[in-house]
Amino acid sequence: MQQLLKAHGVRSYAVHTISLKLSGEEGRPIPLGKRKLYAPELVVRGGAGSVTATVTMAARSGCYLVSLRGGPDLQTVREPHQVADLILTARPGGRS
């Protein structure tokens, strides 16, 4: 999907979030406690650098969840090219 957007001059990057909970006693090495991985997000930036869209995967469904700045809450999309089309249509000036 990132390549589809890049072909149209849209800047985006992937964000990977990991939550770690560390525990240990004073003077002892801190063992890794709980680790939680979150679904990666694709962040799309506009010309001024502001976030114009975020895309993530829905849990267990295989669908993409798309959030557009100024748009409805979340839109569910099945195919990567549909996500790219949605983002390209929603950006200022529409598709190029």
C-alpha positions, 0 to 999 in steps of 0.5 A, a space after each residue: 500500500 505504501 508503494 501505491 501511495 508513493 507512486 502518487 507522491 503521497 508521503 507515508 511511514 509505518 509506525 510499530 508500537 510495542 508496550 513493555 512492562 519491566 519489573 525487578 528488585 533494587 540491585 538485581 537485573 530487570 527481567 522482561 515482564 509483559 510485552 504487547 505488540 500493537 498492530 502497525 499503523 501507516 501514517 500519511 502526512 499532508 503537504 504541511 506535515 500534518 497527519 491526513 490519514 492513518 491506516 491499521 489492520 482490524 483485529 482478526 478480520 483482515 480488513 484495513 481501518 482508515 481514519 481520514 482527517 475531517 472524515 467519518 470515524 473509521 472506514 473499513 476497507 478490504 483491499 490495499 488499492 481501495 485504501 490508496 484510492 480513498 486517501 488520494 480522493 480525500 486529500 486536498 486537490 483530489 487525485 493527481 
